[in-house]
Amino acid sequence: MAKKNSLYYSNPIEQNVTKRVREEYETAKQNQQTDFDDFEQIIDQLECKRTEKDYEWLSDVFIPEYPSIHLTEASQWANQYFPTRDFVDVYLDGETEKSKKKANAAKQFINSMLNIKDVYHYQKYMRARGINSTFGCVYAVCSWVQNIRQQNKQVEVQQRIGNILTAPR
């Protein structure tokens, strides 16, 4: 394990900033606690767990209404978004032939990327819609890794001799 620097948060300004950020984090966490509790209750309903208080008047028979509603909505999302392998359409900015080709190339590129099986677009989309339905919002973190390879390429150099352009010998 790395050794902590002795100057770590020793500056009073750093300590003050760290304290304020931590307080904001704790306040936001406390403010969202009811949302998290509601989400946990909804997940319990999806999993058919009876976590509410055991009242006398409650029936012992649990009819899974919410899971059936949720699954019906999920099937509608899938039918709406995944009937074909074309997931996106493009907005054409200009009327020129070049802009039409650019829009078509962008559409083909995005659709071909989303059709790669290792991307798991269907699973990620359906999971995000399910979380959005139960929690009210969903956050997606998107990133990629870029590999840059150095490659030397020989280019033929032309020499100018007076007004005559000639290739090297």
Backbone as numpy.savetxt, mean C-alpha at the origin, in Angstrom:
# Nx Ny Nz CAx CAy CAz Cx Cy Cz
25.22 -6.22 20.43 24.37 -5.05 20.43 25.26 -3.82 20.43
24.81 -2.80 19.70 25.61 -1.59 19.59 25.61 -0.83 20.90
26.72 -0.22 21.18 26.89 0.56 22.40 26.24 1.93 22.20
25.49 2.40 23.21 24.87 3.71 23.10 25.93 4.78 23.24
25.77 5.79 22.43 26.67 6.93 22.49 26.39 7.69 23.79
27.41 8.13 24.47 27.23 8.83 25.74 26.54 10.18 25.53
26.61 10.72 24.30 25.97 12.00 24.01 24.53 11.82 23.53
24.03 10.58 23.55 22.69 10.29 23.06 21.65 11.01 23.91
20.92 11.93 23.36 19.90 12.74 24.03 20.46 13.51 25.22
21.70 13.87 25.18 22.27 14.62 26.30 21.99 16.11 26.15
21.77 16.55 24.94 21.49 17.94 24.68 20.08 18.26 25.19
19.88 19.32 25.94 18.54 19.65 26.47 17.50 19.86 25.37
17.92 20.39 24.23 16.99 20.59 23.12 16.51 19.24 22.59
17.45 18.29 22.42 17.07 16.95 21.96 16.14 16.29 22.95
16.40 16.44 24.23 15.54 15.85 25.26 14.14 16.43 25.20
14.04 17.74 25.00 12.75 18.40 24.93 11.97 17.94 23.69
12.64 17.89 22.56 11.98 17.44 21.32 11.52 16.00 21.46
12.38 15.15 22.00 12.04 13.74 22.19 10.85 13.60 23.12
10.82 14.38 24.18 9.71 14.34 25.14 8.40 14.75 24.47
8.44 15.81 23.65 7.23 16.28 22.98 6.72 15.27 21.95
7.62 14.67 21.21 7.22 13.66 20.22 6.60 12.46 20.92
7.21 12.06 22.02 6.67 10.92 22.79 5.28 11.23 23.36
5.10 12.45 23.86 3.79 12.86 24.39 2.73 12.87 23.29
3.09 13.36 22.10 2.15 13.37 20.97 1.78 11.94 20.57
2.76 11.07 20.57 2.51 9.67 20.23 1.55 9.04 21.24
1.80 9.26 22.51 0.94 8.69 23.56 -0.48 9.26 23.47
-0.60 10.56 23.18 -1.92 11.18 23.04 -2.67 10.58 21.86
-2.00 10.44 20.72 -2.64 9.87 19.53 -3.04 8.43 19.78
-2.20 7.68 20.47 -2.51 6.29 20.79 -3.73 6.20 21.69
-3.80 7.09 22.69 -4.93 7.10 23.60 -6.21 7.52 22.88
-6.11 8.50 21.96 -7.28 8.97 21.23 -7.84 7.90 20.29
-7.00 7.01 19.80 -7.44 5.98 18.87 -7.81 4.68 19.56
-7.72 4.62 20.87 -7.99 3.38 21.58 -9.41 2.88 21.36
-10.39 3.79 21.32 -11.78 3.36 21.09 -11.94 2.76 19.69
-11.24 3.35 18.71 -11.29 2.79 17.35 -10.70 1.38 17.33
-9.58 1.20 18.02 -8.96 -0.13 18.08 -9.86 -1.14 18.79
-10.51 -0.70 19.87 -11.42 -1.60 20.59 -12.61 -1.99 19.71
-13.16 -1.02 18.98 -14.27 -1.33 18.06 -13.83 -2.31 16.99
-12.63 -2.10 16.47 -12.09 -3.01 15.45 -11.95 -4.42 16.00
-11.45 -4.55 17.20 -11.31 -5.88 17.82 -12.67 -6.54 18.01
-13.70 -5.76 18.38 -15.03 -6.33 18.53 -15.58 -6.81 17.19
-15.32 -6.05 16.13 -15.79 -6.45 14.80 -15.07 -7.72 14.35
-13.77 -7.82 14.62 -13.03 -9.04 14.28 -13.58 -10.22 15.06
-13.95 -10.02 16.33 -14.58 -11.09 17.11 -15.90 -11.52 16.47
-16.67 -10.57 15.94 -17.91 -10.92 15.25 -17.63 -11.73 13.99
-16.57 -11.34 13.26 -16.21 -12.09 12.05 -15.80 -13.52 12.38
-15.11 -13.69 13.51 -14.65 -15.02 13.92 -15.69 -15.77 14.75
-16.89 -15.18 14.87 -18.01 -15.79 15.61 -17.67 -16.05 17.08
-16.93 -15.14 17.69 -16.63 -15.23 19.12 -17.65 -14.40 19.88
-18.16 -14.94 20.96 -19.13 -14.23 21.79 -18.37 -13.55 22.93
-17.96 -12.32 22.73 -17.17 -11.63 23.75 -17.98 -10.60 24.53
-19.24 -10.37 24.14 -20.04 -9.42 24.90 -20.41 -10.01 26.25
-20.93 -9.17 27.12 -21.28 -9.63 28.46 -22.36 -10.71 28.39
-22.34 -11.62 29.31 -23.28 -12.74 29.32 -24.54 -12.32 30.09
-25.48 -11.80 29.34 -26.76 -11.43 29.95 -27.71 -12.61 29.92
-28.70 -12.63 30.84 -29.67 -13.72 30.89 -30.52 -13.76 29.63
-30.87 -12.59 29.14 -31.79 -12.54 28.02 -31.13 -12.87 26.68
-29.79 -13.00 26.66 -29.12 -13.34 25.40 -29.32 -14.80 25.06
-29.57 -15.05 23.80 -29.75 -16.41 23.35 -28.39 -17.09 23.23
-28.36 -18.39 23.43 -27.13 -19.14 23.25 -26.86 -19.45 21.78
-27.84 -19.23 20.94 -27.69 -19.49 19.51 -27.12 -18.24 18.86
-26.01 -18.39 18.18 -25.38 -17.26 17.52 -25.52 -17.44 16.02
-26.22 -16.52 15.39 -26.38 -16.56 13.94 -25.35 -15.59 13.35
-24.45 -16.09 12.52 -23.37 -15.23 12.00 -23.85 -14.29 10.90
-24.59 -13.26 11.29 -25.10 -12.30 10.30 -23.99 -11.43 9.74
-23.17 -10.88 10.63 -22.13 -9.98 10.15 -21.12 -10.68 9.22
-20.65 -11.89 9.55 -19.74 -12.55 8.60 -20.38 -12.78 7.23
-21.66 -13.10 7.20 -22.30 -13.32 5.89 -22.43 -12.01 5.13
-22.71 -10.91 5.82 -22.78 -9.60 5.16 -21.40 -9.22 4.62
-20.39 -9.43 5.44 -19.01 -9.08 5.04 -18.56 -9.91 3.83
-18.84 -11.19 3.85 -18.45 -12.05 2.72 -19.22 -11.70 1.45
-20.48 -11.30 1.59 -21.25 -10.87 0.42 -20.65 -9.61 -0.18
-20.28 -8.66 0.68 -19.64 -7.44 0.18 -18.31 -7.76 -0.49
-17.54 -8.67 0.09 -16.25 -9.03 -0.50 -16.43 -9.65 -1.88
-17.44 -10.47 -2.04 -17.68 -11.06 -3.37 -18.08 -9.98 -4.37
-18.82 -8.98 -3.92 -19.18 -7.88 -4.82 -17.95 -7.06 -5.21
-17.03 -6.84 -4.26 -15.80 -6.12 -4.60 -15.00 -6.90 -5.64
-14.90 -8.20 -5.44 -14.12 -9.03 -6.37 -14.76 -9.02 -7.76
-16.09 -9.12 -7.82 -16.77 -9.11 -9.12 -16.67 -7.77 -9.81
-16.62 -6.71 -9.02 -16.54 -5.37 -9.61 -15.14 -5.07 -10.13
-14.11 -5.47 -9.41 -12.75 -5.05 -9.75 -11.98 -6.09 -10.55
-12.33 -7.37 -10.44 -11.53 -8.41 -11.07 -12.27 -9.23 -12.14
-13.20 -8.64 -12.91 -13.84 -9.47 -13.94 -12.91 -9.74 -15.12
-11.95 -8.86 -15.36 -10.98 -9.05 -16.45 -9.58 -8.88 -15.89
-8.60 -9.03 -16.75 -7.21 -8.84 -16.32 -6.76 -7.39 -16.52
-7.65 -6.52 -17.02 -7.35 -5.10 -17.13 -7.85 -4.42 -15.87
-6.94 -3.94 -15.03 -7.32 -3.35 -13.76 -7.43 -1.84 -13.83
-6.73 -1.23 -14.75 -6.73 0.23 -14.82 -7.09 0.69 -16.21
-7.61 1.89 -16.27 -7.81 2.58 -17.53 -7.10 3.91 -17.37
-6.78 4.54 -18.45 -5.97 5.75 -18.38 -6.77 6.95 -18.85
-6.38 8.10 -18.34 -6.97 9.37 -18.74 -6.07 9.98 -19.79
-6.63 10.30 -20.93 -5.86 10.84 -22.04 -5.80 12.36 -21.91
-4.56 12.88 -21.76 -4.39 14.33 -21.60 -4.52 15.09 -22.92
-3.91 14.58 -23.95 -3.90 15.31 -25.20 -4.52 14.51 -26.33
-4.67 15.14 -27.46 -5.27 14.48 -28.62 -4.22 14.04 -29.64
-2.95 14.30 -29.36 -1.92 13.96 -30.33 -1.67 12.45 -30.33
-1.08 12.01 -31.39 -0.76 10.58 -31.52 0.24 10.13 -30.46
1.19 11.03 -30.13 2.20 10.71 -29.13 1.56 10.51 -27.75
0.61 11.35 -27.39 -0.04 11.21 -26.08 -0.89 9.94 -26.02
-1.49 9.56 -27.13 -2.27 8.30 -27.17 -1.35 7.10 -26.97
-0.18 7.14 -27.60 0.78 6.05 -27.43 1.31 5.98 -26.00
1.57 7.15 -25.40 2.04 7.18 -24.01 0.99 6.61 -23.07
-0.27 6.99 -23.27 -1.35 6.51 -22.40 -1.52 5.00 -22.55
-1.46 4.52 -23.77 -1.59 3.07 -24.01 -0.43 2.32 -23.39
0.79 2.87 -23.50 1.96 2.22 -22.91 1.85 2.19 -21.38
1.38 3.27 -20.78 1.21 3.31 -19.33 0.18 2.29 -18.87
-0.93 2.20 -19.61 -1.98 1.23 -19.26 -1.45 -0.20 -19.36
-0.75 -0.50 -20.44 -0.21 -1.86 -20.62 0.80 -2.18 -19.53
1.64 -1.21 -19.18 2.67 -1.44 -18.15 2.03 -1.72 -16.80
1.08 -0.87 -16.38 0.45 -1.05 -15.07 -0.30 -2.38 -15.02
-1.06 -2.68 -16.06 -1.81 -3.93 -16.07 -0.90 -5.15 -16.08
0.20 -5.07 -16.81 1.12 -6.22 -16.82 1.81 -6.38 -15.46
2.09 -5.26 -14.77 2.68 -5.35 -13.43 1.70 -5.97 -12.44
0.44 -5.57 -12.50 -0.56 -6.09 -11.57 -0.94 -7.54 -11.88
-0.65 -8.01 -13.09 -0.95 -9.39 -13.45 0.16 -10.36 -13.08
1.28 -9.87 -12.58 2.36 -10.76 -12.14 1.89 -11.47 -10.87
1.94 -12.78 -10.87 1.40 -13.54 -9.74 2.14 -13.28 -8.44
3.43 -13.01 -8.51 4.22 -12.79 -7.29 3.92 -11.46 -6.62
3.16 -10.59 -7.27 2.80 -9.30 -6.69 1.63 -9.48 -5.71
0.81 -10.51 -5.90 -0.34 -10.82 -5.03 -1.30 -9.64 -4.93
-1.59 -9.04 -6.08 -2.46 -7.86 -6.12 -3.87 -8.18 -5.61
-4.43 -9.31 -6.04 -5.79 -9.68 -5.62 -5.88 -9.82 -4.11
-4.95 -10.55 -3.51 -4.98 -10.77 -2.07 -4.81 -9.45 -1.30
-3.88 -8.62 -1.76 -3.64 -7.35 -1.07 -4.84 -6.42 -1.19
-5.44 -6.39 -2.37 -6.60 -5.52 -2.58 -7.77 -5.98 -1.71
-8.05 -7.27 -1.71 -9.18 -7.79 -0.95 -8.95 -7.62 0.56
-7.72 -7.80 1.02 -7.41 -7.60 2.44 -7.60 -6.12 2.81
-7.12 -5.23 1.95 -7.26 -3.80 2.22 -8.73 -3.38 2.24
-9.53 -3.90 1.31 -10.96 -3.56 1.31 -11.65 -4.11 2.56
-11.26 -5.30 3.00 -11.83 -5.87 4.22 -11.50 -5.05 5.45
-10.25 -4.61 5.56 -9.84 -3.77 6.69 -10.55 -2.43 6.63
-10.67 -1.87 5.42 -11.37 -0.60 5.26 -12.83 -0.73 5.67
-13.45 -1.85 5.36 -14.85 -2.07 5.71 -15.04 -2.19 7.22
-14.11 -2.83 7.90 -14.27 -3.05 9.33 -13.71 -1.91 10.18
-12.59 -1.35 9.79 -11.93 -0.32 10.61 -12.28 1.10 10.17
-12.65 1.25 8.90 -12.99 2.58 8.40 -11.89 3.24 7.60
-10.69 2.72 7.67 -9.58 3.24 6.87 -8.52 2.15 6.76
-7.66 2.31 5.80 -6.55 1.38 5.62 -5.36 2.18 5.10
-4.19 1.82 5.57 -2.96 2.47 5.13 -2.13 1.47 4.36
-1.65 1.88 3.20 -0.81 1.01 2.39 0.57 1.64 2.27
1.57 0.85 2.52 2.95 1.30 2.37 3.49 0.65 1.11
3.86 1.46 0.16 4.36 0.96 -1.11 5.84 1.33 -1.24
6.62 0.40 -1.70 8.04 0.67 -1.91 8.58 -0.30 -2.95
9.75 -0.03 -3.41 10.42 -0.93 -4.32 11.92 -0.82 -4.10
12.60 -1.83 -4.56 14.06 -1.85 -4.46 14.60 -1.72 -5.87
15.50 -0.80 -6.04 16.08 -0.57 -7.36 17.52 -1.04 -7.36
17.84 -1.91 -8.28 19.21 -2.38 -8.45 19.83 -1.64 -9.62
20.92 -0.94 -9.35 21.61 -0.21 -10.40 22.89 -0.95 -10.71
23.05 -1.29 -11.98 24.26 -1.99 -12.40 25.10 -1.06 -13.25
26.38 -0.99 -12.93 27.31 -0.21 -13.74 27.65 -1.04 -14.98
27.54 -0.41 -16.12 27.82 -1.13 -17.36 28.60 -0.19 -18.28
29.73 -0.67 -18.74 30.53 0.12 -19.66 30.11 -0.22 -21.08
29.90 0.82 -21.85 29.47 0.62 -23.23 30.41 1.42 -24.12
30.94 0.74 -25.13 31.83 1.43 -26.06 31.00 2.15 -27.10
31.32 3.40 -27.27 30.63 4.21 -28.27 31.66 4.66 -29.29
31.28 4.52 -30.53 32.19 4.93 -31.60 32.28 6.45 -31.62
33.50 6.96 -31.60 33.72 8.40 -31.55 34.05 8.87 -32.96
33.44 9.99 -33.31 33.74 10.56 -34.62 34.70 11.73 -34.43
35.61 11.88 -35.37 36.59 12.97 -35.29 36.26 14.02 -36.33
36.46 15.26 -35.97 36.21 16.34 -36.91 37.56 16.84 -37.41
37.72 16.75 -38.69 38.94 17.26 -39.34 38.50 18.34 -40.32
38.65 19.56 -39.89 38.19 20.66 -40.74 36.67 20.60 -40.83
36.15 20.57 -42.06 34.70 20.49 -42.26 34.25 19.07 -42.54
35.17 18.10 -42.49 34.85 16.71 -42.81 34.71 15.92 -41.52
33.62 15.15 -41.40 33.38 14.30 -40.25 33.79 12.88 -40.61
34.75 12.30 -39.89 35.22 10.97 -40.23 35.17 10.07 -38.99
35.06 8.78 -39.25 35.10 7.79 -38.17 36.55 7.51 -37.80
36.83 7.14 -36.58 38.21 6.85 -36.19 38.74 5.61 -36.90
40.05 5.54 -37.03 40.67 4.41 -37.73 41.08 3.33 -36.80
